[in-house]
């Protein structure tokens, strides 16, 4: 995994090791997509050296499991919406834009 960061001020795209936190203008890429990546016309692409991939440690796996458990917990006040619920309002390539349904309605009901 790699993280792509756009630095608009410098017209530079930087591809480096997977970031440990989210930032605006950062996108995580798999190895296949990072290999095929090109920068927009007039931009520079900087590829930072990446260490050899190693097996995740027990601490890494435990941290991942904790993050998944936390994300699956319902939000306080019962505002948690099940994954996959909502109405599709747009599409761009393989991505879909979903609008949440008001409580108590089914998709397609107005």
N, C-alpha and C positions, 0 to 999 in steps of 0.2 A: 504494500500500500504506500501511496505517496500523497503529498499535499501540494496542490497548485495554488499559488498566490499571485494575484494581479496587483502590480504597483502602477496604478494609472498615471501618477505624476511623472514617472520615469519611462512610461511605455515599455514596461518589462513584465514578463511572466516568469515566475520562479517555481521550479519543480524540485521538491526536496523530500526529506523523510516525513513520515506521517506526523502531523501536528498533534500535540497532546491536548489542545483546547481549540474551540471554534473562534474564528475571527471573520469579520466581513471580508468579502472578496477572496475567500479561501474555499477550495473544493478538494475533496478527497477522491483519488483515482486509484483504480486497480493497476497492476503491472502492465497488462495489455494496453490499456488506454494511455498510460504514461509513456510507453514506448512510441506510440503513434502520434503523440501530441506535437502540434506545431503552433507557433505564436501568430497572432494576427499580423497582417501586412504592416510593415514599419515598426514592429515591436521586436524586442530582443528576448530570447528564451534562455534562461540561465538554469542549468541542471546541476544541483548541488550533489556532492557525493553521498551515497547512501550505504550504510553498513550492510553487510551480509545479513540476510534474514536468519533469525534464530528461533528456536521453539519458544513459545510463550512460557514464562515461569508460572509457578503456582500462584504467586501474588497477582500476576497479570490476569490469569483466569478467574481468580476470586473477585478482582475488581470489576471485570466484565460481567460476571454473574450478579454482583451487587447492583450495577448500573441497569441491567435488564430488569431485575426485581423492582427497582425504584421506578422505572419508566412504566411498569405494568400496574403499579398501585393506582387506585382511583384518586382523583383530585379531591381535596376537601370540598364539602358542599355538594357532592354528587354531580359535578359538572364534567366528569370524564366521559368522553365519547368513544364508543368501541371503534377499533381500527376498521377502516373500510366502509364506514357509514357516511352518508352524505350524497349529494347530487353532483354529477360531473357537469361543470360549466365551461370547461375548456380543455384543450389538449395541444401539446407541443411535442412532437416526436413521441417518445415512449413515456413522457410525463403527463399526468392528469391534474387538473385543478378541480378541487372538490369544495363545495359550499356545504357547511353544516346544516342539517335539518333542524327546525325548531323542535323542542321537546314535544313528544306525543304525536308527531306526524310521521308518515311513511314516505319514502322517496316516491315521487310521482303524484302525491296528493297536494292540493293547494288550498 
